[in-house]
Amino acid sequence: MIVMLVQGLVANFVYERKYCRWRADQDEKSGFNYVSLLLGVGMLAIMSPLTLYRFTATKPVEWLLTFPADKSVFNGASSWLDLGFDNVAAKGAGFFDGITYSIRVLLDALEVLLVDTPWPVITLIILFMAWRLAGQESQFLL
């Protein structure tokens, strides 16, 4: 979710700058990039039939099922990645413990609020929030 938020903020910034350049200079390139469009269409034209064939054929061709690499490369890469993740976990244990603690505190607070608070209070809060979010159309309730 954080990655999506960062992507959205960066995209917003990039598109705003592009728009400002286009407003200042009408010769600024706009619209579709036809090379990218053709590349995307070409990739879909290759990937879609291969994927459909792979999952619909009773016995697909062997070259489609196995990745063409030596098992020693796979094993070496797997060992290297395992070692890397172990190092990150060991060196970042305090950071990850902090994230875990923060999430636990938040969940405990929500539990106290939603479980230990009397149900009529929670119901009134939810109704009030729904009424406020409904907007002007809900004014007849007053």
N, C-alpha and C positions, 0 to 999 in steps of 0.2 A: 504494500500500500504506500509506503514511503517512496519507493521508486516511482510509482505512478504519479504521486504528487510532485516530485522533482521534475519528472518528464513534462507534466502539464505546465509547471511554472516556466521551465526553459522554453517549451514550445510557445507559450504565450509571449515571452520576451522576444524570441526570434521572429515570430509572425508580426508583432507590433513594429519592430525595427524594419522589417521588409515592407510593411504597409506605409510607414513614414517615408521610406526611400521612394516608394512608388508614387506617393502623393507629391513629393518634391520634384520628382523627375519621371514624367510619363513614359520615357523610354526604358525605364526599369523593366526588366523581364517579369512577366506575370503569366498566370495560367499554368497549363500542364507542361511538364517536361516530357516531350514525346519519346525521347530515348528511354527514360525510366518507365514510361507507360508500355512501350514495346518490350522492354526487358521483363517487366512483370507479367505481361500476357504470355510471353514465351516461356517463362518459368512455370506458370500455371498450366500451359499446354503440355509441358513435359511431366510435371509432378502429378497432376490429376489422374491421367490414365495409368501411370505407374502405381499410384496408391490404390486406385480402384482394382487394378489387376491383382495386386498383392493380397488384398483382403477379400476378393471374390473368387479367385481361382482355387480349385481344390488342391492343386500341387503346383505352386509357382516355380519358375526357373530358379536354379540354385544361386546364380550370381546376384539375384535380387534379395536373397535372404541373408547372405553372409557378407560382412564387411571385408574387403580385400586387404587384410593386414596380418602380419605374423603375430602369433599369440605371445611371443616374448616381448613385443612392443607393447601390447595391451597390459601384460603383467608388470612390466617396468613402469609404465605410466600410472597404473593403479597403485603400485607401491609408493611412487613419488607423491601422488595426490594424498594418499593416506598419511604419509609422513608430514606433508604440508598442513593438512587439517589438524593433525595431532599437535603440531607446533603452534598453530593459531589458537587452538583450544587451551593449550597450556599457558601461552603468553598473554592471552586475552581473558583469562578466567575471571579476573576482577571486573572487567568491563561487562562480560556476559552475566556474571552474578548480579551486577548492578541493574541490568535490564530485567533479569528474573525477579529481583526484589521489587522493582518499580511496578511491574505487572501484578505481582502478588499483592502489593499495597492497594493498587487500584481495584483489583477484584475483591479484596476484603472490604474495602470501603463501600463498593457497590452492594455487596452482600449485607452489610450492616444497614445500609439505607433501604434496600428493597425487602429484606427479610425481617429485620428487627423493628422497622417503623410500622406503626399500626396501619392496617390495610385501608381504612377510610382516608387517611392522610395521603397515601400513595395514589388512591383513586382520584381524590380531589386535585392533586398535582397533575396527573395525567389528563384529566378533563380540562383543567385550566390551560395546559399547554396545547391541547388539541383545539380549544376554542380560540386561543391567540393565533395559532398557525392557520386557522380557517380563513382569517381575513375579514373584510368588511361585510361579506354576505352573512356572517353569523351574528350580526348585531341585533337581529330580532330576538335573540335569546335574553337580552337585557331586560 
